[in-house]
């Protein structure tokens, strides 16, 4: 099994020190944040992506995905073009980094009414088909925030786009954070598993302002059922941990890796 962790709420004050932790903790894959290689004001992220790949490989690591930080909740032509152009450049960065997976957001903000969320998000994703398909890039849309935290809407978006290169990033906790009950969440796992390109295995308790993150296996999420659904669907991607607990993140990520080794490899 391929286990990784996201560069978020993790030890290390620099990208390199973070990678040192990843390697010593026993992970082999990293979801790289776009700010790691394209921080604000950076004119040549391509060079930074090449250096980041060398830093990964020097520690025996690989990139499982590159986050995008996009906002596809737009309907104006100029805004759509700007978002698509940015994803196109980031697709090139992903290739330099050594991954084919981009973890994308759906969108946020109040510019688009709820009745048009699927239209807006799918419209931007569809515009990306012209370059992601020949490049072999996979867009994994996260169930993050308010817009893409219902499986029904996620699958509607994918149906509108109708591309083998557009799928999902499954965050196991975010459905609960949104407010869904555990029975609904388990049904969502069943629904989306065949479309999953990448994962954020995350645990915790409660929703919204009552949400508290935990290490894997210490919260209320039915993680074993998520594993079952993904394996049944033939998931072959990286099993990636995201830890949002309040205790020491080093301990949280180490505990989570131990859980994955016992419950996914076993």
C-alpha positions in Angstrom: 0.0 0.0 0.0 1.1 3.6 -0.7 0.8 5.8 2.3 1.2 9.6 2.3 0.5 12.8 4.2 -0.6 16.3 3.2 1.7 19.3 3.9 -0.8 20.8 6.3 -0.8 21.1 10.1 2.5 19.2 10.1 5.9 19.5 11.7 8.6 21.6 10.0 8.9 25.3 9.5 10.2 24.9 6.0 9.4 22.6 3.1 12.7 20.8 3.6 12.2 20.3 7.3 8.7 19.1 6.7 10.1 16.5 4.2 12.6 15.4 6.8 9.7 14.6 9.2 7.8 12.8 6.5 10.7 10.5 5.7 11.6 9.7 9.3 7.9 9.1 10.2 7.7 6.3 7.6 5.6 7.9 4.9 6.6 7.7 1.3 4.2 10.1 -0.4 3.4 13.8 0.1 0.6 16.0 -1.2 2.4 19.2 -2.0 0.7 22.5 -1.4 0.8 25.0 -4.3 2.4 27.5 -1.9 5.4 25.2 -1.6 6.3 25.8 -5.2 4.3 28.8 -6.2 4.2 31.2 -3.3 2.7 34.6 -3.7 5.0 36.8 -5.8 7.0 33.9 -7.3 7.7 34.5 -11.0 9.2 31.2 -11.9 7.5 28.3 -10.1 8.7 25.9 -12.7 12.2 26.1 -11.2 10.9 25.7 -7.7 8.9 22.6 -8.8 12.1 21.1 -10.2 14.0 21.8 -7.0 11.1 20.4 -4.9 11.2 17.1 -6.9 14.9 16.8 -6.2 14.2 17.4 -2.5 11.6 14.7 -2.5 13.6 12.2 -4.4 16.7 12.9 -2.2 14.6 11.6 0.8 13.1 8.6 -1.1 9.7 10.4 -1.4 7.3 11.1 -4.2 4.4 13.6 -4.7 1.0 12.0 -4.5 -0.7 15.2 -5.6 -0.4 18.9 -6.0 -3.0 21.2 -4.5 -4.4 23.9 -6.7 -6.3 26.4 -4.4 -8.7 27.3 -7.2 -12.2 28.8 -7.1 -14.4 27.4 -9.8 -17.6 29.0 -8.4 -17.5 31.6 -11.2 -19.7 32.3 -14.2 -18.2 35.3 -15.8 -16.2 34.5 -19.0 -13.1 36.4 -17.8 -13.1 34.8 -14.4 -13.5 31.3 -15.9 -10.6 32.0 -18.3 -8.4 33.1 -15.5 -9.1 30.0 -13.4 -8.6 27.7 -16.3 -5.3 29.4 -17.3 -4.0 29.0 -13.8 -4.9 25.3 -13.7 -3.1 24.8 -17.0 0.1 26.3 -15.7 -0.2 24.2 -12.5 -0.7 21.1 -14.6 2.8 21.8 -16.0 4.1 22.2 -12.5 2.7 18.9 -11.5 4.5 17.2 -14.3 7.8 18.8 -13.2 7.0 17.7 -9.7 6.4 14.1 -10.8 2.7 13.7 -10.1 -0.3 13.5 -12.4 -2.9 14.4 -9.7 -4.1 17.9 -9.0 -6.3 18.2 -5.9 -8.8 21.0 -6.8 -11.4 22.8 -4.8 -15.0 23.2 -6.0 -15.4 26.8 -5.1 -16.5 29.3 -2.5 -18.0 32.7 -2.1 -21.5 34.2 -2.7 -21.1 35.2 -6.3 -23.0 32.1 -7.6 -26.4 31.1 -6.3 -26.7 27.5 -5.0 -28.9 26.5 -7.8 -26.0 27.1 -10.2 -23.1 25.6 -8.2 -22.9 22.5 -10.3 -23.1 24.5 -13.5 -20.3 26.8 -12.5 -17.9 24.2 -11.2 -18.6 21.8 -14.0 -18.2 24.6 -16.6 -14.6 25.4 -15.4 -13.7 21.7 -15.1 -15.0 21.1 -18.7 -12.8 23.9 -20.0 -9.8 22.1 -18.5 -10.4 19.0 -20.6 -8.6 20.3 -23.6 -5.2 20.2 -21.8 -5.6 17.7 -19.0 -6.6 14.8 -21.2 -3.6 15.0 -23.6 -1.3 15.7 -20.6 -2.6 12.8 -18.6 -3.4 15.1 -15.7 -6.2 14.0 -13.2 -8.3 16.6 -11.4 -9.5 15.3 -8.0 -12.2 17.6 -6.8 -12.2 17.8 -3.0 -15.4 17.6 -0.8 -14.2 20.7 1.0 -16.2 23.6 2.3 -19.9 24.1 1.6 -20.2 23.6 -2.2 -19.0 20.1 -2.8 -19.9 18.3 0.5 -22.9 16.4 -0.9 -22.2 13.3 -2.9 -25.3 14.0 -5.1 -23.8 17.3 -6.2 -20.4 15.9 -6.7 -21.7 13.2 -9.0 -23.8 15.7 -10.9 -20.7 17.8 -11.5 -18.8 14.8 -12.8 -21.7 13.8 -15.0 -21.8 17.2 -16.6 -18.0 17.2 -17.3 -18.0 13.6 -18.5 -14.2 13.1 -18.6 -12.1 10.1 -17.4 -9.6 12.7 -16.1 -11.9 14.4 -13.7 -12.8 12.6 -10.4 -12.7 13.2 -6.7 -10.5 13.6 -3.7 -12.3 11.8 -0.8 -11.9 13.5 2.6 -13.3 11.1 5.0 -14.1 13.7 7.7 -15.4 16.7 5.7 -18.8 15.2 5.1 -19.2 15.0 8.9 -17.8 18.5 9.4 -20.5 19.7 7.0 -23.2 18.2 9.3 -24.1 14.9 7.7 -24.9 12.0 10.0 -22.7 8.9 10.0 -25.3 6.8 8.1 -25.4 9.3 5.3 -21.6 9.5 5.2 -21.3 5.8 4.8 -23.8 5.9 1.9 -21.7 8.8 0.4 -18.6 6.6 0.6 -20.4 3.9 -1.4 -21.6 6.5 -4.0 -18.3 8.3 -4.6 -15.7 5.5 -4.2 -15.6 4.5 -7.9 -14.8 8.1 -8.8 -12.0 8.7 -6.3 -8.5 9.5 -7.6 -6.9 10.6 -4.3 -7.8 10.6 -0.6 -7.5 12.6 2.7 -8.0 10.1 5.4 -9.1 12.2 8.4 -10.9 11.5 11.6 -12.6 13.6 14.3 -15.9 14.3 16.1 -18.7 16.8 15.6 -19.7 19.2 13.0 -19.1 22.9 12.2 -18.1 24.8 15.4 -18.2 21.6 17.4 -15.7 19.8 15.2 -12.6 18.4 16.8 -9.9 16.6 14.8 -8.2 13.4 16.0 -5.7 10.9 14.8 -7.1 8.1 12.7 -9.1 5.6 14.7 -9.7 8.0 17.6 -12.8 9.8 16.2 -16.3 8.8 15.2 -15.8 8.3 11.5 -16.3 4.8 10.1 -12.9 4.7 8.5 -12.9 1.0 8.0 -16.1 1.3 5.9 -14.4 4.0 3.8 -11.5 1.6 3.2 -13.9 -1.2 2.3 -15.8 1.0 -0.2 -12.5 2.2 -1.8 -11.1 -1.3 -2.1 -14.3 -2.7 -3.5 -14.2 0.0 -6.1 -10.6 -0.9 -7.1 -8.9 2.2 -5.7 -5.2 2.1 -6.5 -4.1 5.6 -5.4 -2.2 6.9 -2.4 -3.9 6.6 1.0 -3.1 10.1 2.3 -3.5 11.3 5.9 -4.7 14.7 6.9 -4.5 15.5 10.7 -6.4 18.4 12.2 -6.1 17.4 15.9 -5.1 19.9 18.6 -2.3 17.8 20.1 1.2 17.4 18.7 1.0 17.0 14.9 4.0 14.8 14.9 2.3 12.3 17.2 -1.0 12.6 15.3 0.6 11.8 12.0 2.6 8.9 13.4 -0.5 7.4 15.1 -2.4 7.8 11.9 0.2 6.0 9.9 0.1 3.1 12.4 -3.7 3.0 12.0 -3.4 2.8 8.2 -0.8 0.0 8.3 -3.0 -2.0 10.6 -6.4 -1.3 8.8 -5.5 -0.9 5.2 -2.5 -3.1 4.6 -4.1 -5.8 6.8 
